[in-house]
């Protein structure tokens, strides 16, 4: 829809249509397979629980990986990093060198895209970026405890938003 100014009360408004993009939705499935012998089950009654727990962990890890990195081929989903129009930033240096300005730049990208609304926003970083931000202060003149990444009320927080760490994130990458 389109917003515009009119002359005054009683002036007729012109109808406009909302524009929606098309996204192909298709079901995808992720599975894992394991087997054990009857003897193994008799010797260790908890083997079924152990195998179930392992299968669930493997499936959950693969879903997380594909949600981030999936390329949409071979029955896989298209992950965040392979979805066009998703803001991300990467650092070419290794080890990473994240500065407070980089974090603020990600927030600015969302503001520019008119997407910074609501409180359900989170950061996602790789382990190297996480480690770097835990030991880097926001600005060089800030106090020793004013780090880019910190804990607030028992939660890992970055720039006022929850932050999550995933080994499935490519090195030196941050999403917001």
URRA-V865078 format. One record per helix or strand of 3 or more residues. SS is the DSSP state (~ for helix, > for strand). FROM is the first residue (numbers start at 1). TO is the last residue. If there is no record, write none. Layout:
SS/FROM/TO
SS/FROM/TO
//
This chain:
~/38/43
~/47/69
~/80/82
>/88/90
~/100/112
>/122/125
~/127/134
>/149/152
>/155/158
>/161/165
>/173/175
//
